[in-house]
Amino acid sequence: MPTKLLIEDQDACALAAELVELTGESLRSAVVTALREQIAREMARKARQEQIMAITRDIARGSRMAA
Protein backbone atom coordinates (compact mmCIF):
# COMPACT_ATOMS: atom_id res chain seq x y z
CA MET A 1 0.00 0.00 0.00
CA PRO A 2 1.40 3.39 -0.93
CA THR A 3 2.47 5.68 1.88
CA LYS A 4 1.74 8.85 -0.09
CA LEU A 5 -1.50 10.31 -1.30
CA LEU A 6 -1.24 12.83 -4.10
CA ILE A 7 -4.37 14.70 -5.06
CA GLU A 8 -4.06 16.92 -8.09
CA ASP A 9 -7.61 18.20 -8.20
CA GLN A 10 -8.43 21.83 -7.45
CA ASP A 11 -11.85 21.06 -5.97
CA ALA A 12 -10.45 18.37 -3.66
CA CYS A 13 -7.66 20.67 -2.52
CA ALA A 14 -10.08 23.54 -1.91
CA LEU A 15 -12.40 21.30 0.08
CA ALA A 16 -9.50 19.96 2.12
CA ALA A 17 -8.27 23.49 2.82
CA GLU A 18 -11.79 24.53 3.88
CA LEU A 19 -12.03 21.55 6.22
CA VAL A 20 -8.65 22.40 7.76
CA GLU A 21 -9.79 25.99 8.25
CA LEU A 22 -13.05 24.92 9.90
CA THR A 23 -11.60 22.26 12.18
CA GLY A 24 -8.17 23.67 12.93
CA GLU A 25 -6.75 20.19 12.34
CA SER A 26 -3.71 19.41 10.27
CA LEU A 27 -4.38 18.45 6.67
CA ARG A 28 -3.44 14.83 7.41
CA SER A 29 -5.72 14.64 10.42
CA ALA A 30 -8.63 16.32 8.62
CA VAL A 31 -8.37 13.94 5.65
CA VAL A 32 -8.05 10.83 7.83
CA THR A 33 -11.03 11.90 9.96
CA ALA A 34 -13.14 12.66 6.88
CA LEU A 35 -12.30 9.29 5.34
CA ARG A 36 -13.08 7.42 8.58
CA GLU A 37 -16.41 9.23 8.91
CA GLN A 38 -17.35 8.45 5.30
CA ILE A 39 -16.44 4.79 5.78
CA ALA A 40 -18.61 4.67 8.94
CA ARG A 41 -21.54 6.25 7.07
CA GLU A 42 -21.20 3.77 4.20
CA MET A 43 -21.00 0.81 6.56
CA ALA A 44 -24.12 2.03 8.39
CA ARG A 45 -25.93 2.52 5.07
CA LYS A 46 -25.06 -1.00 3.95
CA ALA A 47 -26.15 -2.44 7.31
CA ARG A 48 -29.52 -0.64 7.01
CA GLN A 49 -29.90 -1.92 3.47
CA GLU A 50 -29.18 -5.48 4.61
CA GLN A 51 -31.74 -5.12 7.43
CA ILE A 52 -34.36 -3.89 4.98
CA MET A 53 -33.64 -6.80 2.65
CA ALA A 54 -33.91 -9.27 5.55
CA ILE A 55 -37.24 -7.78 6.62
CA THR A 56 -38.45 -7.90 3.01
CA ARG A 57 -37.47 -11.58 2.75
CA ASP A 58 -39.26 -12.35 6.04
CA ILE A 59 -42.40 -10.59 4.83
CA ALA A 60 -42.26 -12.44 1.51
CA ARG A 61 -41.88 -15.77 3.30
CA GLY A 62 -44.81 -14.92 5.56
CA SER A 63 -46.98 -13.98 2.59
CA ARG A 64 -46.25 -17.28 0.89
CA MET A 65 -47.08 -19.23 4.03
CA ALA A 66 -50.40 -17.41 4.45
CA ALA A 67 -51.44 -18.15 0.87
PyMOL Python script that loads the backbone (N, CA, C, O; Angstrom):
from pymol import cmd

cmd.read_pdbstr("""\
ATOM      1  N   MET A   1       0.848  -1.186   0.000  1.00  0.00           N
ATOM      2  CA  MET A   1       0.000   0.000   0.000  1.00  0.00           C
ATOM      3  C   MET A   1       0.888   1.242   0.000  1.00  0.00           C
ATOM      4  O   MET A   1       1.843   1.330   0.772  1.00  0.00           O
ATOM      5  N   PRO A   2       0.569   2.202  -0.870  1.00  0.00           N
ATOM      6  CA  PRO A   2       1.404   3.394  -0.933  1.00  0.00           C
ATOM      7  C   PRO A   2       1.342   4.194   0.363  1.00  0.00           C
ATOM      8  O   PRO A   2       0.326   4.205   1.058  1.00  0.00           O
ATOM      9  N   THR A   3       2.442   4.856   0.669  1.00  0.00           N
ATOM     10  CA  THR A   3       2.475   5.681   1.876  1.00  0.00           C
ATOM     11  C   THR A   3       2.197   7.138   1.579  1.00  0.00           C
ATOM     12  O   THR A   3       2.139   7.961   2.492  1.00  0.00           O
ATOM     13  N   LYS A   4       2.022   7.465   0.298  1.00  0.00           N
ATOM     14  CA  LYS A   4       1.742   8.847  -0.086  1.00  0.00           C
ATOM     15  C   LYS A   4       0.397   8.922  -0.789  1.00  0.00           C
ATOM     16  O   LYS A   4      -0.029   7.986  -1.466  1.00  0.00           O
ATOM     17  N   LEU A   5      -0.249  10.044  -0.610  1.00  0.00           N
ATOM     18  CA  LEU A   5      -1.501  10.310  -1.299  1.00  0.00           C
ATOM     19  C   LEU A   5      -1.336  11.644  -2.002  1.00  0.00           C
ATOM     20  O   LEU A   5      -1.161  12.679  -1.359  1.00  0.00           O
ATOM     21  N   LEU A   6      -1.393  11.615  -3.303  1.00  0.00           N
ATOM     22  CA  LEU A   6      -1.240  12.827  -4.099  1.00  0.00           C
ATOM     23  C   LEU A   6      -2.573  13.130  -4.764  1.00  0.00           C
ATOM     24  O   LEU A   6      -3.107  12.319  -5.522  1.00  0.00           O
ATOM     25  N   ILE A   7      -3.096  14.300  -4.470  1.00  0.00           N
ATOM     26  CA  ILE A   7      -4.371  14.704  -5.057  1.00  0.00           C
ATOM     27  C   ILE A   7      -4.114  15.952  -5.889  1.00  0.00           C
ATOM     28  O   ILE A   7      -3.760  17.008  -5.364  1.00  0.00           O
ATOM     29  N   GLU A   8      -4.297  15.810  -7.181  1.00  0.00           N
ATOM     30  CA  GLU A   8      -4.064  16.921  -8.094  1.00  0.00           C
ATOM     31  C   GLU A   8      -5.392  17.409  -8.674  1.00  0.00           C
ATOM     32  O   GLU A   8      -5.568  17.487  -9.890  1.00  0.00           O
ATOM     33  N   ASP A   9      -6.296  17.726  -7.795  1.00  0.00           N
ATOM     34  CA  ASP A   9      -7.613  18.201  -8.199  1.00  0.00           C
ATOM     35  C   ASP A   9      -7.907  19.471  -7.413  1.00  0.00           C
ATOM     36  O   ASP A   9      -7.851  19.471  -6.184  1.00  0.00           O
ATOM     37  N   GLN A  10      -8.219  20.549  -8.118  1.00  0.00           N
ATOM     38  CA  GLN A  10      -8.432  21.834  -7.449  1.00  0.00           C
ATOM     39  C   GLN A  10      -9.596  21.796  -6.472  1.00  0.00           C
ATOM     40  O   GLN A  10      -9.510  22.357  -5.379  1.00  0.00           O
ATOM     41  N   ASP A  11     -10.693  21.135  -6.860  1.00  0.00           N
ATOM     42  CA  ASP A  11     -11.848  21.057  -5.967  1.00  0.00           C
ATOM     43  C   ASP A  11     -11.505  20.301  -4.688  1.00  0.00           C
ATOM     44  O   ASP A  11     -11.849  20.740  -3.591  1.00  0.00           O
ATOM     45  N   ALA A  12     -10.829  19.169  -4.832  1.00  0.00           N
ATOM     46  CA  ALA A  12     -10.453  18.373  -3.664  1.00  0.00           C
ATOM     47  C   ALA A  12      -9.527  19.168  -2.747  1.00  0.00           C
ATOM     48  O   ALA A  12      -9.689  19.143  -1.527  1.00  0.00           O
ATOM     49  N   CYS A  13      -8.574  19.860  -3.319  1.00  0.00           N
ATOM     50  CA  CYS A  13      -7.655  20.669  -2.519  1.00  0.00           C
ATOM     51  C   CYS A  13      -8.386  21.815  -1.818  1.00  0.00           C
ATOM     52  O   CYS A  13      -8.107  22.119  -0.658  1.00  0.00           O
ATOM     53  N   ALA A  14      -9.307  22.439  -2.517  1.00  0.00           N
ATOM     54  CA  ALA A  14     -10.076  23.538  -1.913  1.00  0.00           C
ATOM     55  C   ALA A  14     -10.940  23.027  -0.772  1.00  0.00           C
ATOM     56  O   ALA A  14     -11.033  23.661   0.279  1.00  0.00           O
ATOM     57  N   LEU A  15     -11.569  21.882  -0.982  1.00  0.00           N
ATOM     58  CA  LEU A  15     -12.398  21.300   0.082  1.00  0.00           C
ATOM     59  C   LEU A  15     -11.548  20.911   1.287  1.00  0.00           C
ATOM     60  O   LEU A  15     -11.943  21.140   2.430  1.00  0.00           O
ATOM     61  N   ALA A  16     -10.400  20.333   1.035  1.00  0.00           N
ATOM     62  CA  ALA A  16      -9.497  19.959   2.124  1.00  0.00           C
ATOM     63  C   ALA A  16      -9.041  21.199   2.892  1.00  0.00           C
ATOM     64  O   ALA A  16      -9.004  21.193   4.122  1.00  0.00           O
ATOM     65  N   ALA A  17      -8.700  22.246   2.173  1.00  0.00           N
ATOM     66  CA  ALA A  17      -8.274  23.493   2.821  1.00  0.00           C
ATOM     67  C   ALA A  17      -9.409  24.089   3.650  1.00  0.00           C
ATOM     68  O   ALA A  17      -9.179  24.598   4.747  1.00  0.00           O
ATOM     69  N   GLU A  18     -10.627  24.026   3.128  1.00  0.00           N
ATOM     70  CA  GLU A  18     -11.787  24.534   3.879  1.00  0.00           C
ATOM     71  C   GLU A  18     -12.006  23.725   5.152  1.00  0.00           C
ATOM     72  O   GLU A  18     -12.303  24.285   6.206  1.00  0.00           O
ATOM     73  N   LEU A  19     -11.858  22.408   5.050  1.00  0.00           N
ATOM     74  CA  LEU A  19     -12.030  21.548   6.221  1.00  0.00           C
ATOM     75  C   LEU A  19     -10.973  21.858   7.279  1.00  0.00           C
ATOM     76  O   LEU A  19     -11.277  21.921   8.470  1.00  0.00           O
ATOM     77  N   VAL A  20      -9.737  22.051   6.840  1.00  0.00           N
ATOM     78  CA  VAL A  20      -8.649  22.402   7.762  1.00  0.00           C
ATOM     79  C   VAL A  20      -8.961  23.729   8.451  1.00  0.00           C
ATOM     80  O   VAL A  20      -8.754  23.876   9.656  1.00  0.00           O
ATOM     81  N   GLU A  21      -9.449  24.672   7.691  1.00  0.00           N
ATOM     82  CA  GLU A  21      -9.791  25.993   8.253  1.00  0.00           C
ATOM     83  C   GLU A  21     -10.907  25.873   9.292  1.00  0.00           C
ATOM     84  O   GLU A  21     -10.852  26.501  10.350  1.00  0.00           O
ATOM     85  N   LEU A  22     -11.908  25.069   8.984  1.00  0.00           N
ATOM     86  CA  LEU A  22     -13.055  24.922   9.896  1.00  0.00           C
ATOM     87  C   LEU A  22     -12.704  24.165  11.170  1.00  0.00           C
ATOM     88  O   LEU A  22     -13.170  24.513  12.256  1.00  0.00           O
ATOM     89  N   THR A  23     -11.886  23.135  11.034  1.00  0.00           N
ATOM     90  CA  THR A  23     -11.601  22.261  12.178  1.00  0.00           C
ATOM     91  C   THR A  23     -10.358  22.652  12.953  1.00  0.00           C
ATOM     92  O   THR A  23     -10.235  22.341  14.138  1.00  0.00           O
ATOM     93  N   GLY A  24      -9.429  23.340  12.283  1.00  0.00           N
ATOM     94  CA  GLY A  24      -8.173  23.671  12.935  1.00  0.00           C
ATOM     95  C   GLY A  24      -7.214  22.487  12.990  1.00  0.00           C
ATOM     96  O   GLY A  24      -6.145  22.579  13.593  1.00  0.00           O
ATOM     97  N   GLU A  25      -7.595  21.378  12.364  1.00  0.00           N
ATOM     98  CA  GLU A  25      -6.750  20.190  12.339  1.00  0.00           C
ATOM     99  C   GLU A  25      -5.673  20.347  11.277  1.00  0.00           C
ATOM    100  O   GLU A  25      -5.734  21.233  10.425  1.00  0.00           O
ATOM    101  N   SER A  26      -4.689  19.464  11.352  1.00  0.00           N
ATOM    102  CA  SER A  26      -3.714  19.407  10.267  1.00  0.00           C
ATOM    103  C   SER A  26      -4.409  18.814   9.048  1.00  0.00           C
ATOM    104  O   SER A  26      -5.466  18.195   9.167  1.00  0.00           O
ATOM    105  N   LEU A  27      -3.818  19.005   7.890  1.00  0.00           N
ATOM    106  CA  LEU A  27      -4.381  18.446   6.666  1.00  0.00           C
ATOM    107  C   LEU A  27      -4.492  16.921   6.778  1.00  0.00           C
ATOM    108  O   LEU A  27      -5.519  16.340   6.426  1.00  0.00           O
ATOM    109  N   ARG A  28      -3.437  16.289   7.266  1.00  0.00           N
ATOM    110  CA  ARG A  28      -3.441  14.834   7.408  1.00  0.00           C
ATOM    111  C   ARG A  28      -4.566  14.380   8.324  1.00  0.00           C
ATOM    112  O   ARG A  28      -5.307  13.454   7.993  1.00  0.00           O
ATOM    113  N   SER A  29      -4.692  15.018   9.453  1.00  0.00           N
ATOM    114  CA  SER A  29      -5.721  14.641  10.417  1.00  0.00           C
ATOM    115  C   SER A  29      -7.123  14.878   9.862  1.00  0.00           C
ATOM    116  O   SER A  29      -8.014  14.049  10.047  1.00  0.00           O
ATOM    117  N   ALA A  30      -7.319  15.999   9.187  1.00  0.00           N
ATOM    118  CA  ALA A  30      -8.629  16.319   8.619  1.00  0.00           C
ATOM    119  C   ALA A  30      -9.026  15.301   7.556  1.00  0.00           C
ATOM    120  O   ALA A  30     -10.178  14.870   7.509  1.00  0.00           O
ATOM    121  N   VAL A  31      -8.081  14.915   6.704  1.00  0.00           N
ATOM    122  CA  VAL A  31      -8.375  13.940   5.645  1.00  0.00           C
ATOM    123  C   VAL A  31      -8.658  12.572   6.246  1.00  0.00           C
ATOM    124  O   VAL A  31      -9.614  11.908   5.844  1.00  0.00           O
ATOM    125  N   VAL A  32      -7.845  12.143   7.198  1.00  0.00           N
ATOM    126  CA  VAL A  32      -8.051  10.832   7.831  1.00  0.00           C
ATOM    127  C   VAL A  32      -9.405  10.789   8.533  1.00  0.00           C
ATOM    128  O   VAL A  32     -10.135   9.805   8.414  1.00  0.00           O
ATOM    129  N   THR A  33      -9.743  11.850   9.265  1.00  0.00           N
ATOM    130  CA  THR A  33     -11.028  11.902   9.960  1.00  0.00           C
ATOM    131  C   THR A  33     -12.187  11.867   8.967  1.00  0.00           C
ATOM    132  O   THR A  33     -13.164  11.148   9.178  1.00  0.00           O
ATOM    133  N   ALA A  34     -12.083  12.635   7.890  1.00  0.00           N
ATOM    134  CA  ALA A  34     -13.141  12.661   6.882  1.00  0.00           C
ATOM    135  C   ALA A  34     -13.310  11.288   6.243  1.00  0.00           C
ATOM    136  O   ALA A  34     -14.437  10.840   6.032  1.00  0.00           O
ATOM    137  N   LEU A  35     -12.218  10.623   5.937  1.00  0.00           N
ATOM    138  CA  LEU A  35     -12.304   9.290   5.338  1.00  0.00           C
ATOM    139  C   LEU A  35     -12.917   8.287   6.314  1.00  0.00           C
ATOM    140  O   LEU A  35     -13.761   7.481   5.922  1.00  0.00           O
ATOM    141  N   ARG A  36     -12.502   8.330   7.574  1.00  0.00           N
ATOM    142  CA  ARG A  36     -13.080   7.422   8.577  1.00  0.00           C
ATOM    143  C   ARG A  36     -14.583   7.653   8.734  1.00  0.00           C
ATOM    144  O   ARG A  36     -15.358   6.701   8.827  1.00  0.00           O
ATOM    145  N   GLU A  37     -14.985   8.916   8.763  1.00  0.00           N
ATOM    146  CA  GLU A  37     -16.407   9.230   8.908  1.00  0.00           C
ATOM    147  C   GLU A  37     -17.209   8.755   7.703  1.00  0.00           C
ATOM    148  O   GLU A  37     -18.316   8.239   7.860  1.00  0.00           O
ATOM    149  N   GLN A  38     -16.662   8.923   6.504  1.00  0.00           N
ATOM    150  CA  GLN A  38     -17.353   8.454   5.300  1.00  0.00           C
ATOM    151  C   GLN A  38     -17.459   6.934   5.292  1.00  0.00           C
ATOM    152  O   GLN A  38     -18.495   6.387   4.915  1.00  0.00           O
ATOM    153  N   ILE A  39     -16.404   6.253   5.701  1.00  0.00           N
ATOM    154  CA  ILE A  39     -16.443   4.790   5.780  1.00  0.00           C
ATOM    155  C   ILE A  39     -17.509   4.355   6.778  1.00  0.00           C
ATOM    156  O   ILE A  39     -18.260   3.419   6.504  1.00  0.00           O
ATOM    157  N   ALA A  40     -17.587   5.013   7.928  1.00  0.00           N
ATOM    158  CA  ALA A  40     -18.606   4.674   8.936  1.00  0.00           C
ATOM    159  C   ALA A  40     -20.008   4.890   8.381  1.00  0.00           C
ATOM    160  O   ALA A  40     -20.896   4.067   8.606  1.00  0.00           O
ATOM    161  N   ARG A  41     -20.218   5.997   7.654  1.00  0.00           N
ATOM    162  CA  ARG A  41     -21.537   6.245   7.068  1.00  0.00           C
ATOM    163  C   ARG A  41     -21.899   5.170   6.042  1.00  0.00           C
ATOM    164  O   ARG A  41     -23.036   4.698   6.007  1.00  0.00           O
ATOM    165  N   GLU A  42     -20.937   4.789   5.216  1.00  0.00           N
ATOM    166  CA  GLU A  42     -21.204   3.769   4.195  1.00  0.00           C
ATOM    167  C   GLU A  42     -21.483   2.408   4.827  1.00  0.00           C
ATOM    168  O   GLU A  42     -22.352   1.672   4.358  1.00  0.00           O
ATOM    169  N   MET A  43     -20.761   2.076   5.874  1.00  0.00           N
ATOM    170  CA  MET A  43     -21.001   0.808   6.561  1.00  0.00           C
ATOM    171  C   MET A  43     -22.394   0.798   7.194  1.00  0.00           C
ATOM    172  O   MET A  43     -23.095  -0.213   7.143  1.00  0.00           O
ATOM    173  N   ALA A  44     -22.789   1.918   7.787  1.00  0.00           N
ATOM    174  CA  ALA A  44     -24.118   2.026   8.387  1.00  0.00           C
ATOM    175  C   ALA A  44     -25.199   1.935   7.317  1.00  0.00           C
ATOM    176  O   ALA A  44     -26.233   1.300   7.526  1.00  0.00           O
ATOM    177  N   ARG A  45     -24.963   2.570   6.172  1.00  0.00           N
ATOM    178  CA  ARG A  45     -25.933   2.515   5.071  1.00  0.00           C
ATOM    179  C   ARG A  45     -26.094   1.085   4.570  1.00  0.00           C
ATOM    180  O   ARG A  45     -27.212   0.631   4.328  1.00  0.00           O
ATOM    181  N   LYS A  46     -24.995   0.388   4.418  1.00  0.00           N
ATOM    182  CA  LYS A  46     -25.064  -0.997   3.953  1.00  0.00           C
ATOM    183  C   LYS A  46     -25.757  -1.888   4.981  1.00  0.00           C
ATOM    184  O   LYS A  46     -26.522  -2.780   4.615  1.00  0.00           O
ATOM    185  N   ALA A  47     -25.494  -1.649   6.260  1.00  0.00           N
ATOM    186  CA  ALA A  47     -26.145  -2.436   7.309  1.00  0.00           C
ATOM    187  C   ALA A  47     -27.659  -2.199   7.282  1.00  0.00           C
ATOM    188  O   ALA A  47     -28.435  -3.145   7.416  1.00  0.00           O
ATOM    189  N   ARG A  48     -28.082  -0.939   7.108  1.00  0.00           N
ATOM    190  CA  ARG A  48     -29.517  -0.637   7.012  1.00  0.00           C
ATOM    191  C   ARG A  48     -30.123  -1.316   5.796  1.00  0.00           C
ATOM    192  O   ARG A  48     -31.225  -1.861   5.865  1.00  0.00           O
ATOM    193  N   GLN A  49     -29.409  -1.281   4.692  1.00  0.00           N
ATOM    194  CA  GLN A  49     -29.895  -1.915   3.465  1.00  0.00           C
ATOM    195  C   GLN A  49     -30.049  -3.423   3.674  1.00  0.00           C
ATOM    196  O   GLN A  49     -31.036  -4.011   3.233  1.00  0.00           O
ATOM    197  N   GLU A  50     -29.092  -4.042   4.333  1.00  0.00           N
ATOM    198  CA  GLU A  50     -29.181  -5.480   4.613  1.00  0.00           C
ATOM    199  C   GLU A  50     -30.353  -5.791   5.545  1.00  0.00           C
ATOM    200  O   GLU A  50     -31.032  -6.803   5.371  1.00  0.00           O
ATOM    201  N   GLN A  51     -30.591  -4.926   6.534  1.00  0.00           N
ATOM    202  CA  GLN A  51     -31.738  -5.120   7.433  1.00  0.00           C
ATOM    203  C   GLN A  51     -33.044  -5.030   6.663  1.00  0.00           C
ATOM    204  O   GLN A  51     -33.950  -5.837   6.869  1.00  0.00           O
ATOM    205  N   ILE A  52     -33.139  -4.051   5.781  1.00  0.00           N
ATOM    206  CA  ILE A  52     -34.362  -3.887   4.982  1.00  0.00           C
ATOM    207  C   ILE A  52     -34.581  -5.109   4.107  1.00  0.00           C
ATOM    208  O   ILE A  52     -35.707  -5.592   3.987  1.00  0.00           O
ATOM    209  N   MET A  53     -33.521  -5.613   3.496  1.00  0.00           N
ATOM    210  CA  MET A  53     -33.640  -6.801   2.647  1.00  0.00           C
ATOM    211  C   MET A  53     -34.058  -8.017   3.478  1.00  0.00           C
ATOM    212  O   MET A  53     -34.856  -8.831   3.014  1.00  0.00           O
ATOM    213  N   ALA A  54     -33.535  -8.152   4.689  1.00  0.00           N
ATOM    214  CA  ALA A  54     -33.907  -9.267   5.547  1.00  0.00           C
ATOM    215  C   ALA A  54     -35.383  -9.173   5.939  1.00  0.00           C
ATOM    216  O   ALA A  54     -36.095 -10.177   5.940  1.00  0.00           O
ATOM    217  N   ILE A  55     -35.832  -7.977   6.268  1.00  0.00           N
ATOM    218  CA  ILE A  55     -37.245  -7.780   6.615  1.00  0.00           C
ATOM    219  C   ILE A  55     -38.125  -8.096   5.412  1.00  0.00           C
ATOM    220  O   ILE A  55     -39.164  -8.742   5.545  1.00  0.00           O
ATOM    221  N   THR A  56     -37.703  -7.636   4.242  1.00  0.00           N
ATOM    222  CA  THR A  56     -38.455  -7.898   3.012  1.00  0.00           C
ATOM    223  C   THR A  56     -38.552  -9.393   2.751  1.00  0.00           C
ATOM    224  O   THR A  56     -39.617  -9.888   2.381  1.00  0.00           O
ATOM    225  N   ARG A  57     -37.451 -10.120   2.941  1.00  0.00           N
ATOM    226  CA  ARG A  57     -37.472 -11.580   2.751  1.00  0.00           C
ATOM    227  C   ARG A  57     -38.413 -12.244   3.760  1.00  0.00           C
ATOM    228  O   ARG A  57     -39.166 -13.154   3.410  1.00  0.00           O
ATOM    229  N   ASP A  58     -38.366 -11.782   5.018  1.00  0.00           N
ATOM    230  CA  ASP A  58     -39.259 -12.347   6.045  1.00  0.00           C
ATOM    231  C   ASP A  58     -40.719 -12.102   5.693  1.00  0.00           C
ATOM    232  O   ASP A  58     -41.555 -12.991   5.849  1.00  0.00           O
ATOM    233  N   ILE A  59     -41.025 -10.914   5.223  1.00  0.00           N
ATOM    234  CA  ILE A  59     -42.403 -10.593   4.833  1.00  0.00           C
ATOM    235  C   ILE A  59     -42.832 -11.471   3.659  1.00  0.00           C
ATOM    236  O   ILE A  59     -43.942 -12.004   3.644  1.00  0.00           O
ATOM    237  N   ALA A  60     -41.948 -11.615   2.686  1.00  0.00           N
ATOM    238  CA  ALA A  60     -42.263 -12.435   1.506  1.00  0.00           C
ATOM    239  C   ALA A  60     -42.509 -13.879   1.914  1.00  0.00           C
ATOM    240  O   ALA A  60     -43.438 -14.513   1.416  1.00  0.00           O
ATOM    241  N   ARG A  61     -41.689 -14.405   2.813  1.00  0.00           N
ATOM    242  CA  ARG A  61     -41.881 -15.771   3.296  1.00  0.00           C
ATOM    243  C   ARG A  61     -43.227 -15.900   4.024  1.00  0.00           C
ATOM    244  O   ARG A  61     -43.944 -16.886   3.857  1.00  0.00           O
ATOM    245  N   GLY A  62     -43.547 -14.905   4.817  1.00  0.00           N
ATOM    246  CA  GLY A  62     -44.812 -14.917   5.558  1.00  0.00           C
ATOM    247  C   GLY A  62     -45.999 -14.860   4.624  1.00  0.00           C
ATOM    248  O   GLY A  62     -47.010 -15.515   4.876  1.00  0.00           O
ATOM    249  N   SER A  63     -45.901 -14.102   3.564  1.00  0.00           N
ATOM    250  CA  SER A  63     -46.981 -13.982   2.592  1.00  0.00           C
ATOM    251  C   SER A  63     -47.212 -15.302   1.874  1.00  0.00           C
ATOM    252  O   SER A  63     -48.353 -15.682   1.610  1.00  0.00           O
ATOM    253  N   ARG A  64     -46.131 -15.995   1.562  1.00  0.00           N
ATOM    254  CA  ARG A  64     -46.249 -17.281   0.891  1.00  0.00           C
ATOM    255  C   ARG A  64     -46.878 -18.333   1.811  1.00  0.00           C
ATOM    256  O   ARG A  64     -47.648 -19.182   1.362  1.00  0.00           O
ATOM    257  N   MET A  65     -46.545 -18.266   3.076  1.00  0.00           N
ATOM    258  CA  MET A  65     -47.080 -19.227   4.030  1.00  0.00           C
ATOM    259  C   MET A  65     -48.575 -19.011   4.250  1.00  0.00           C
ATOM    260  O   MET A  65     -49.331 -19.963   4.444  1.00  0.00           O
ATOM    261  N   ALA A  66     -48.991 -17.735   4.216  1.00  0.00           N
ATOM    262  CA  ALA A  66     -50.398 -17.413   4.449  1.00  0.00           C
ATOM    263  C   ALA A  66     -51.260 -17.788   3.242  1.00  0.00           C
ATOM    264  O   ALA A  66     -52.467 -17.982   3.384  1.00  0.00           O
ATOM    265  N   ALA A  67     -50.669 -17.889   2.084  1.00  0.00           N
ATOM    266  CA  ALA A  67     -51.441 -18.152   0.865  1.00  0.00           C
ATOM    267  C   ALA A  67     -51.812 -19.601   0.723  1.00  0.00           C
ATOM    268  O   ALA A  67     -52.463 -19.978  -0.251  1.00  0.00           O
TER     269      ALA A  67
END
""", "prot")
cmd.dss("prot")
cmd.show_as("cartoon", "prot")
cmd.util.cbc("prot")
cmd.orient("prot")
